Amino acid sequence: MYFDKYRLVASLMMCLVVCSLCFAQQPTHSEEEMKRFHQLKYSSSEITEQYWEGILGLEQLLADYPNTFLKGDISITLLNYYQQVTDDPHLLIELSEEMLALRMYSHSAYEAAARVLVDKQVRSDKTLLYAQNALKGALQKQAEWKSYGKSELICRDLLARAYQLVGQHDQAVAEIKTVIRGWQTRKDLGDLELASKQFKVDRAKVTLLRIYIDQKAWSQAYELASELLLTSVVRRDVADLWSQAYVGKFGSGVGMSKAYASSKAEWDKKIIQRVENERISRPAPILAVQNLDGEKITSADLQGRAMVVTFWAGWCSPCIAELPYLQKLKEQFYEQNVEFLAVNIDQDSSGRRDMVANFRYQSAPNLTFVLGDSEMRKAFGSNELPYTCIIDQDGQIRYERKGLGTDFSTAMAHQLQWVLAEN
């Protein structure tokens, strides 16, 4: 009897010890942890010091709350911040492993780790492994949800670049060609605007071009580079890549300027022939917008002036790419009586004006940036972004285009000159 009594007491004490240990290791969850984490989480920044402040703050948060429920979120944020301040592959791989363990080796965690190592050009088997696991997870999601095409193509793009980094060029070419065909033809990509689809296709083609150059497949590289030089909406580095492909194919840069000029002249001629058949004439809807100082601007205020009006949003990559082209067009027609309106249609928020002002400062300081909405864009007859039109001095829309396109500058300059000359 006494033995059973002592054994029962001992069992109860052991249970208390186990429970206390379990309780001690339970994740902590407090408003202070969440507040500090969100204060240190930047959506975007170009300031290295700010990333260092975030790193130090997050590491201190982990020291203060070693069992915080935010460990997984902190780990991925630290990985992204360290990516901004160091190129050390060993540290980035170590941080990736820690993040993957905390994130339970999920599809999104593998994708995040692969993106960091691919962007940092880390030539490691780990880079390839993460990208392969990310694609495997995306395919599993697609099988479960029956519609997850975007994630698959994004992960295949990462895998192609990972194959390129480790020197497996044939596999890289096969994957990126699958990505290109996917963006061009697949139906399970959701409501993807034409301009966004073209942007993704051309970005994948630029990746394919880089792989061809690494592979020294000069004939394929030059053919693709020449196509992209004339047709791609993705303009970053295309001219430099074309120059590399030209020298690789022909052995030197002799004659390169003539080849460039000839191709551009031929392309510009085709653009002009086409856009002359795209001229229209219909009344423009009434505009009622606000500038960044809160002052109202209406169509009546701009009566008697030609206008170039573009609708854009901060989340739309082709829209952001278009702004510098409009800036150059403004400079080209600086002495003419033309108003350039960049109508932002993002949802109203406390930071909207600052966001718009930042884009203006960085990309197009001479344009008139104003605040509008999606209904205004629909009144102009478009559901796509960017949407840009030329309105003549009588308030008639004479030319319009949806999306960006490499012919944007030539087409817009030619049509605007025609509108001004006509009046």
C-alpha positions as CSV (number, residue, x, y, z in Angstrom):
1,M,0.0,0.0,0.0
2,Y,2.7,2.4,1.0
3,F,4.7,1.4,-2.1
4,D,1.7,2.2,-4.3
5,K,1.3,5.5,-2.5
6,Y,4.9,6.6,-3.1
7,R,4.8,5.4,-6.6
8,L,1.7,7.5,-7.3
9,V,3.4,10.6,-5.7
10,A,6.5,10.0,-7.8
11,S,4.4,9.7,-10.9
12,L,2.6,12.9,-10.2
13,M,5.8,14.7,-9.5
14,M,7.3,13.4,-12.8
15,C,4.2,14.6,-14.6
16,L,4.6,18.0,-13.1
17,V,8.2,18.2,-14.1
18,V,7.4,17.1,-17.7
19,C,4.5,19.6,-17.9
20,S,6.7,22.4,-16.6
21,L,9.3,21.6,-19.2
22,C,6.7,21.5,-21.9
23,F,5.3,24.8,-20.7
24,A,8.7,26.4,-20.6
25,Q,9.3,25.5,-24.3
26,Q,5.9,26.7,-25.5
27,P,6.2,29.5,-28.0
28,T,5.7,32.9,-26.6
29,H,3.1,35.2,-28.1
30,S,2.7,38.8,-27.2
31,E,1.8,42.2,-28.7
32,E,5.3,43.4,-27.9
33,E,6.9,40.7,-30.1
34,M,4.5,41.5,-33.0
35,K,5.0,45.2,-32.6
36,R,8.8,45.0,-32.7
37,F,8.8,42.6,-35.6
38,H,6.5,44.8,-37.8
39,Q,8.6,47.8,-37.0
40,L,11.7,46.0,-38.3
41,K,10.0,44.6,-41.4
42,Y,10.6,46.8,-44.4
43,S,8.6,46.3,-47.6
44,S,11.4,47.7,-49.7
45,S,14.5,49.9,-49.2
46,E,17.6,50.9,-51.1
47,I,19.5,51.9,-48.0
48,T,22.0,49.4,-46.7
49,E,22.1,50.9,-43.3
50,Q,18.4,50.3,-42.9
51,Y,18.9,46.6,-43.6
52,W,21.6,46.5,-41.0
53,E,19.4,48.2,-38.4
54,G,16.7,45.5,-39.3
55,I,19.2,42.7,-38.8
56,L,20.4,43.9,-35.5
57,G,16.9,44.5,-34.3
58,L,15.6,41.1,-35.3
59,E,18.6,39.3,-33.7
60,Q,18.0,41.3,-30.5
61,L,14.3,40.3,-30.7
62,L,15.3,36.6,-30.9
63,A,17.7,37.1,-27.9
64,D,14.8,38.7,-25.9
65,Y,12.2,36.1,-26.9
66,P,14.1,32.9,-27.8
67,N,10.9,30.9,-28.1
68,T,8.9,33.5,-30.0
69,F,6.1,32.2,-32.3
70,L,7.6,34.5,-34.9
71,K,10.8,32.5,-35.3
72,G,9.9,31.3,-38.8
73,D,8.9,34.8,-40.0
74,I,12.1,36.3,-38.5
75,S,14.3,33.6,-40.2
76,I,13.0,34.4,-43.7
77,T,13.2,38.1,-43.0
78,L,16.8,37.8,-41.8
79,L,17.7,35.8,-44.9
80,N,16.3,38.5,-47.2
81,Y,18.0,41.3,-45.2
82,Y,21.4,39.5,-45.2
83,Q,21.0,39.1,-49.0
84,Q,21.0,42.9,-49.2
85,V,24.3,43.3,-47.3
86,T,26.5,40.3,-48.2
87,D,27.5,38.0,-51.0
88,D,29.0,35.4,-48.7
89,P,27.5,32.1,-50.1
90,H,28.4,30.2,-46.9
91,L,26.4,32.6,-44.7
92,L,23.5,32.7,-47.1
93,I,23.3,28.9,-47.2
94,E,23.5,28.6,-43.4
95,L,20.7,31.1,-43.0
96,S,18.7,29.3,-45.7
97,E,19.1,26.0,-43.8
98,E,17.9,27.6,-40.5
99,M,14.9,29.1,-42.3
100,L,14.0,25.9,-44.0
101,A,14.1,24.0,-40.7
102,L,11.8,26.6,-39.0
103,R,9.5,26.7,-42.0
104,M,9.1,22.9,-42.0
105,Y,10.8,22.6,-45.4
106,S,7.7,23.9,-47.1
107,H,7.3,24.7,-50.8
108,S,7.3,28.5,-50.2
109,A,10.4,28.2,-48.0
110,Y,12.3,26.3,-50.7
111,E,11.2,28.9,-53.2
112,A,12.4,31.7,-51.0
113,A,15.8,30.1,-50.3
114,A,16.3,29.2,-54.0
115,R,15.4,32.8,-55.1
116,V,18.0,34.3,-52.7
117,L,20.8,31.9,-53.9
118,V,19.9,32.3,-57.5
119,D,19.8,36.1,-57.3
120,K,23.2,36.0,-55.6
121,Q,24.6,33.7,-58.2
122,V,25.6,31.1,-55.6
123,R,27.1,28.2,-57.7
124,S,26.2,25.4,-55.3
125,D,24.4,22.1,-55.3
126,K,22.3,23.6,-52.5
127,T,21.0,26.2,-55.0
128,L,19.9,23.4,-57.4
129,L,18.4,21.3,-54.6
130,Y,16.3,24.2,-53.2
131,A,15.0,25.0,-56.7
132,Q,14.2,21.4,-57.5
133,N,12.3,21.1,-54.2
134,A,10.5,24.3,-54.8
135,L,9.2,23.0,-58.2
136,K,8.3,19.7,-56.6
137,G,6.2,21.6,-54.1
138,A,4.6,23.8,-56.7
139,L,3.6,20.7,-58.7
140,Q,2.0,19.1,-55.6
141,K,0.0,22.3,-55.0
142,Q,-1.1,22.3,-58.6
143,A,-2.3,18.7,-58.4
144,E,-4.2,19.5,-55.1
145,W,-5.8,22.8,-56.2
146,K,-6.1,22.0,-59.9
147,S,-5.1,25.5,-60.8
148,Y,-1.7,26.8,-59.7
149,G,0.1,27.4,-63.0
150,K,1.8,30.7,-62.0
151,S,3.7,29.1,-59.2
152,E,4.9,26.3,-61.3
153,L,6.3,28.6,-64.0
154,I,7.9,30.8,-61.4
155,C,9.7,27.8,-59.9
156,R,10.7,26.4,-63.3
157,D,12.3,29.8,-64.0
158,L,14.3,29.5,-60.8
159,L,15.3,26.0,-61.6
160,A,16.5,27.0,-65.1
161,R,18.7,29.7,-63.6
162,A,19.9,27.2,-60.9
163,Y,20.9,24.7,-63.7
164,Q,22.7,27.5,-65.5
165,L,24.7,28.4,-62.3
166,V,25.9,24.8,-61.9
167,G,26.8,24.5,-65.6
168,Q,24.0,22.2,-66.7
169,H,23.0,24.3,-69.7
170,D,20.9,21.7,-71.6
171,Q,18.6,21.2,-68.6
172,A,18.5,25.0,-68.2
173,V,17.5,25.6,-71.8
174,A,14.8,22.9,-71.6
175,E,13.3,24.4,-68.4
176,I,13.2,28.0,-69.6
177,K,11.7,27.0,-72.9
178,T,8.9,25.3,-70.9
179,V,8.5,28.6,-69.0
180,I,8.2,30.6,-72.2
181,R,5.6,28.2,-73.7
182,G,3.7,28.2,-70.4
183,W,3.3,32.0,-70.2
184,Q,2.4,32.1,-73.9
185,T,-0.2,29.3,-74.0
186,R,-1.4,28.1,-70.6
187,K,-4.9,28.7,-69.4
188,D,-4.5,28.1,-65.7
189,L,-2.7,31.4,-65.0
190,G,-5.7,33.3,-63.7
191,D,-6.7,36.8,-64.8
192,L,-3.3,37.8,-66.4
193,E,-3.4,41.0,-68.4
194,L,-1.9,40.9,-71.9
195,A,0.8,43.4,-71.0
196,S,1.8,41.4,-67.9
197,K,1.9,38.1,-69.9
198,Q,4.2,39.7,-72.6
199,F,6.5,41.0,-69.8
200,K,6.8,37.6,-68.3
201,V,7.4,35.9,-71.7
202,D,10.1,38.4,-72.6
203,R,11.8,38.2,-69.2
204,A,12.0,34.4,-69.7
205,K,13.5,35.0,-73.2
206,V,16.1,37.2,-71.7
207,T,17.0,34.4,-69.3
208,L,17.3,32.0,-72.2
209,L,19.5,34.5,-74.0
210,R,21.9,34.6,-71.0
211,I,22.0,30.8,-70.9
212,Y,22.9,30.7,-74.7
213,I,25.7,33.2,-74.0
214,D,27.1,31.2,-71.1
215,Q,26.9,28.1,-73.3
216,K,28.6,30.0,-76.1
217,A,25.8,29.0,-78.5
218,W,26.5,32.1,-80.5
219,S,24.1,31.5,-83.4
220,Q,21.1,30.9,-81.2
221,A,22.2,33.8,-78.9
222,Y,22.5,36.3,-81.8
223,E,19.2,35.3,-83.4
224,L,17.3,35.6,-80.0
225,A,19.2,38.8,-79.1
226,S,18.2,40.4,-82.4
227,E,14.6,39.5,-81.8
228,L,14.6,40.9,-78.3
229,L,16.3,44.1,-79.3
230,L,13.4,44.9,-81.6
231,T,10.4,43.4,-79.9
232,S,11.0,42.9,-76.2
233,V,9.1,44.9,-73.6
234,V,11.9,44.0,-71.2
235,R,14.7,46.5,-72.1
236,R,17.2,46.1,-69.2
237,D,20.5,44.7,-70.5
238,V,19.1,43.7,-73.8
239,A,21.4,45.9,-75.9
240,D,24.4,44.8,-73.9
241,L,23.5,41.1,-74.4
242,W,23.0,41.8,-78.1
243,S,26.5,43.3,-78.3
244,Q,28.0,40.2,-76.6
245,A,26.1,37.9,-79.0
246,Y,27.3,39.8,-82.0
247,V,30.9,39.7,-81.0
248,G,30.6,36.0,-80.1
249,K,29.0,35.1,-83.5
250,F,31.2,37.3,-85.7
251,G,34.4,37.2,-83.7
252,S,34.7,41.0,-83.3
253,G,32.7,44.2,-83.0
254,V,33.5,45.4,-86.5
255,G,30.3,46.3,-88.3
256,M,28.2,46.2,-85.1
257,S,27.0,49.8,-85.3
258,K,25.9,49.3,-88.9
259,A,24.0,46.1,-88.1
260,Y,22.3,47.9,-85.1
261,A,21.3,50.9,-87.2
262,S,20.0,48.8,-90.1
263,S,17.9,46.6,-87.8
264,K,16.4,49.6,-86.0
265,A,15.7,51.6,-89.2
266,E,13.8,48.6,-90.7
267,W,11.9,48.1,-87.5
268,D,11.0,51.8,-87.1
269,K,9.6,51.8,-90.7
270,K,7.4,48.8,-89.9
271,I,6.1,50.5,-86.7
272,I,5.2,53.7,-88.5
273,Q,3.4,51.9,-91.3
274,R,1.4,50.0,-88.7
275,V,0.5,52.8,-86.4
276,E,-0.7,55.0,-89.2
277,N,-3.5,52.5,-89.6
278,E,-4.4,52.6,-85.9
279,R,-5.4,56.3,-85.8
280,I,-8.9,56.9,-84.3
281,S,-11.2,59.7,-83.4
282,R,-13.6,59.5,-80.5
283,P,-14.5,61.9,-77.7
284,A,-12.4,61.5,-74.6
285,P,-14.2,61.0,-71.3
286,I,-14.2,63.9,-68.8
287,L,-11.2,63.9,-66.5
288,A,-11.5,64.9,-62.9
289,V,-8.3,64.1,-60.9
290,Q,-6.2,65.5,-58.1
291,N,-2.5,66.4,-58.2
292,L,-0.2,65.5,-55.4
293,D,-0.9,68.8,-53.6
294,G,-4.6,67.9,-53.5
295,E,-5.6,70.4,-56.2
296,K,-8.4,69.4,-58.6
297,I,-7.6,69.2,-62.3
298,T,-10.3,68.7,-64.9
299,S,-10.6,68.4,-68.7
300,A,-11.8,72.0,-68.8
301,D,-8.5,73.2,-67.2
302,L,-6.6,71.6,-70.0
303,Q,-8.9,72.7,-72.9
304,G,-7.0,73.7,-76.0
305,R,-3.9,71.5,-75.2
306,A,-2.9,68.2,-76.6
307,M,-2.6,65.6,-73.9
308,V,-0.8,62.3,-73.4
309,V,-2.7,60.4,-70.6
310,T,-1.4,57.1,-69.1
311,F,-3.1,55.0,-66.4
312,W,-0.7,53.1,-64.2
313,A,-0.4,51.4,-60.8
314,G,2.5,50.8,-58.4
315,W,2.1,47.0,-58.6
316,C,2.2,46.9,-62.4
317,S,5.7,46.2,-63.7
318,P,5.0,47.3,-67.3
319,C,3.5,50.5,-65.9
320,I,6.7,51.3,-64.0
321,A,8.8,50.5,-67.0
322,E,6.8,52.8,-69.2
323,L,7.3,56.0,-67.0
324,P,10.9,56.7,-68.1
325,Y,9.8,56.4,-71.8
326,L,7.1,59.0,-71.2
327,Q,9.7,61.2,-69.5
328,K,11.9,61.1,-72.6
329,L,8.8,61.8,-74.8
330,K,8.0,64.8,-72.6
331,E,11.6,66.0,-73.1
332,Q,11.3,65.5,-76.9
333,F,8.1,67.6,-77.0
334,Y,9.1,70.0,-74.3
335,E,8.5,73.2,-76.3
336,Q,5.2,72.0,-77.7
337,N,1.8,72.7,-76.1
338,V,1.4,69.1,-74.7
339,E,0.3,68.1,-71.2
340,F,1.5,64.7,-69.9
341,L,-0.7,63.2,-67.2
342,A,0.3,60.0,-65.3
343,V,-3.0,58.9,-63.6
344,N,-2.4,56.5,-60.7
345,I,-5.2,54.1,-60.0
346,D,-3.9,52.4,-56.8
347,Q,-6.4,52.1,-54.0
348,D,-6.4,55.1,-51.7
349,S,-4.3,54.7,-48.6
350,S,-2.3,56.8,-46.2
351,G,0.9,56.2,-48.1
352,R,-0.4,56.5,-51.7
353,R,0.7,60.1,-52.3
354,D,4.2,59.3,-51.0
355,M,4.4,56.2,-53.2
356,V,3.4,58.2,-56.3
357,A,5.7,61.0,-55.4
358,N,8.6,58.6,-55.1
359,F,7.9,57.1,-58.5
360,R,7.8,60.6,-60.0
361,Y,11.1,61.5,-58.4
362,Q,12.8,58.4,-59.6
363,S,11.4,57.8,-63.0
364,A,9.6,60.8,-64.5
365,P,10.0,64.2,-62.7
366,N,8.6,66.2,-65.6
367,L,5.3,64.5,-65.9
368,T,2.2,65.7,-64.1
369,F,1.3,62.9,-61.6
370,V,-2.3,62.8,-60.5
371,L,-4.6,60.5,-58.5
372,G,-7.5,58.7,-60.3
373,D,-9.3,55.3,-60.0
374,S,-10.1,52.2,-61.9
375,E,-13.6,53.5,-62.9
376,M,-11.9,56.4,-64.8
377,R,-9.7,54.0,-66.7
378,K,-12.8,51.9,-67.7
379,A,-14.4,55.1,-68.9
380,F,-11.6,55.3,-71.4
381,G,-12.5,51.8,-72.6
382,S,-9.7,49.7,-71.1
383,N,-9.3,47.1,-68.4
384,E,-5.6,46.7,-69.0
385,L,-2.5,48.4,-67.6
386,P,-0.8,50.5,-68.7
387,Y,-3.3,52.2,-70.9
388,T,-2.0,55.3,-72.7
389,C,-3.7,57.6,-75.2
390,I,-3.2,60.8,-77.1
391,I,-5.9,63.4,-76.9
392,D,-6.0,66.3,-79.4
393,Q,-6.7,69.9,-78.7
394,D,-10.4,69.3,-79.5
395,G,-10.8,66.6,-76.8
396,Q,-10.7,63.7,-79.2
397,I,-8.7,60.5,-78.6
398,R,-6.6,60.0,-81.7
399,Y,-4.4,57.1,-80.7
400,E,-4.4,54.6,-77.9
401,R,-2.4,51.6,-76.8
402,K,-2.7,48.9,-74.2
403,G,0.5,47.5,-72.6
404,L,4.0,48.8,-73.2
405,G,5.8,47.1,-76.2
406,T,9.2,47.9,-77.6
407,D,7.6,50.1,-80.3
408,F,6.2,52.5,-77.6
409,S,8.6,55.4,-78.1
410,T,8.6,55.3,-81.9
411,A,4.9,54.9,-82.2
412,M,4.0,57.6,-79.6
413,A,6.4,60.1,-81.0
414,H,5.2,59.6,-84.5
415,Q,1.5,59.8,-83.6
416,L,1.9,62.8,-81.3
417,Q,3.8,64.7,-84.0
418,W,0.9,63.9,-86.4
419,V,-1.7,65.2,-83.9
420,L,0.2,68.4,-83.3
421,A,0.8,69.0,-87.0
422,E,-2.9,68.4,-87.8
423,N,-3.9,71.2,-85.5
